[in-house]
Amino acid sequence: MLSIIAQTAAATPAPDSGGLGSTVESLLQQLPEWGMKIIGILALFIVGRWLAGKLGRAVQRTLEKRDFDATLSRFFGTMVRTLVLVVVVLACLSIFGIETTSVAAVIGAAAFAVGLALQGSLANFAAGVMLVVFRPYKVGDFVQVSGQLGTVETLGLFTTTLDTPDNRRIIIPNAQIFSGTIENLTHNDRRRADVPVGVDYTADLDVTRKVLEGAIPNVASRIVDAPHQVFLANLGGSSVDWQVRVWCKSADFGTCRQQTVAATKKALDAAGISIPFPQLDVHLDKA
């Protein structure tokens, strides 16, 4: 029995003390290299973070100087800052020897999945970006979009808010606005108020023209030196149809139109020219 134990002990190999020593020695040899990598990564991250903040603030200030919406300016500034930080992080991982293509693929797949889940919201966001870039209207403009008329209160990332003339607030998705017709009623400094007028067929054309032209100076909100016009538009079923066209500032359009209607009616009444009611002649034939 003792001889078997002795043989087993003799056959068991002694621990290799040189293996642990070589591992420690290898780590010590790589320590300067890893130290330089860590220092480089820290330096890259600090500089990258500073650069990201600098670029983000520069983009935000540039957009604000161009009268972009404050919310969108902050968003684009944050987006630029985030993109720069992502690039910096990928560069740091690359220095450590980590394969960045797989990380980028994972990020891309996640972004694609989120995009599918938020198709409607992303469409509104993309439309909001296009509205900011092309600027068909800005906050404070009086517009007609998606069948709604009102003053632009806010232009957000996903929606546009209008305040209507009768003090209703309407929120419209940006995708719906961008895919339709946009009418900016205050983009130009001046507008023309076209007031239709129908007079009796018995009224003399030359006299009627002079009477209507004489009504224009009584429109207080008109632009004095603008090319106002009295236009013979049509021979209607019940009346001779004219248009009184008066130019005014865009902000005064409603007032100008009311004043033009009132001045025209007073001038026609003073001249004895009647405005006929719609009428229909009925002829009875005896059988």
Buried (B, 14 or more C-beta within 10 A) or exposed (E): EEEEEEEEEEEEEEEEEEEEEEEEEEEEEEEEEEEEBEEEBEEBBEEBBEBBBEBBEEBBEEBBEEEBBEEBBBBBBEEBBEEBBBEBBBBBBBEEEEEBEEBEEEEEEEEEEEEEEEEEBBBBBBBBBBBBEEBBBBBEBBBBBBEBBBBBBBBBBBBBBBBEEEEEEBEBBBBBBBEEEBEBBBBEEEBBBBBBBBBBEEBEEEEBBBBBBBBBEBBEBBBEEEEBBBBEEEEEEBBBBBBBBBBBBBBBBEBBBBBBBBBBBEBBEEBEBBBBEEEEEEEEEEE
